[in-house]
Amino acid sequence: MSFNDLGLSAELLRAVSDQGYSNPTPIQAKAIPIILQGLDVLAGAQTGTGKTAGFTLPLLHRLSSNKPTDNNRRPVRALVLTPTRELAAQVAESVVTYGKHLPLKSGVIFGGVNINPQISMLRRGVDILIATPGRLLDHVNQRTLDLSQVEILVLDEADRMLDMGFIHDIRKVLALLPKQRQNLLFSATFSDEIKRLADGLLNAPVLIEVARRNTASEQVAQTVHLVDKGRKRELLSYLIGDGNWQQVLVFTRTKHGANRLADQLTEDGLRAAAIHGNKSQGARTKALADFKKGSVRVLVATDIAARGLDIDQLPHVVNFELPNVPEDYVHRIGRTGRAGNEGEAVSLVCVDEHKLLRDIERVLKREVPRGNIKGFEPDLSIRPEPIQNGRRSGGGGRPGASAGARRPGSKPQHARSTGSRNGGNATGDRRRSAGAKPTQGAPRPRRAASR
Ligand code: AMP
């Protein structure tokens, strides 16, 4: 199947060929002809499948062939809603890339930045608007945005929008749109909540599903390193230095953990930055830009912040901590090995995470190969920390989470002493890393300290 067979205009085919794409991906081959017919679509596709071009190309085609009804104004005719600012910015970038030979205008609005430039942009008029739901409603409330001429609505990563609690905002936005319109809903998963949303939103939709990342993830080389919690940072620095990895995305479970790890890696002589929801939009954009151009070598991210990051040919992904939800593992490693490129995903797994690893392997339907790095073998005498009310009492979760989560009347569980075991709190980690201070960004493997 070639792009020429899909029914796209010459301007769009030129933009696709400028990008160097030779063939459409499966989601593109399936979705583009259906969207061009004006039908509603319910698509099961994850990031990395080429879904953005899958809806952007036909959307641009349809808008450029239907002239706006009111020629003096440029009303918003296509609205794309995304869960995060990063995804909004990336979709907007794709719209500009694929629409570069067409006379259409687009704009992006999201929170966390000054609203005034967005108001001026909306006043000048855009055909395509990409937005996160909260800021979109701010504009509606300030009457700086008119959605009454929307012909095409796209909900991108709808499952994440629901996860992030946007359902009420989405419903408010839907109420502002004309009844007669084309709806495209993209989601990686189909929970009951997504099905309910789809039922109320879509009109006789065509269901399109492409291979889940579970199968695509097979093109990513995955390795698990079993290691003590207190030595993960050291092993990470070693792997980066030893493999001479130049661009690595590292996942932590918490924002606090992301900051701490980025600081520690910087102390190890690695250029590192953290990206998470507590950072200002400016700081996040800068960290991502520095990472893309290579001046930051290690980007440490939480799941939500990393969602939608589109970095071409990202070669290395590291799970510094395993996610609680196995599907997030699949999302995380999907950041590498994209669109046919080879990638490598490494997970550092301590004794507390063995159950999470088993759950992940159940979803993958296979065992992830174990790596073996001399000097970093785990101390087999260490037992997992007890779990209380779904949380560990020690460093795996949020600081202080165990005390807050304690059932009334139950005995307090004390986090184990970090001095005597592989403690995961900040003090324990720092103490150990200070002792293993590397010289050139890559510490030499060494035996676990005697206990
Ligand atoms: P997405 O799933 O939309 O996030 O896209 C994943 C990546 O695939 C992006 O970096 C795109 O630039 C790239 N891509 C999209 N379509 C194609 C294609 N037909 N051929 C090669 N790469 C593509």
Residues whose N, C-alpha, C, O or C-beta is under 5 A from the ligand:
A	BS01	AMP	Y21 S22 N23 P24 T25 Q46 T47 G48 T49 G50 K51 T52 A53 D312 R338 A339
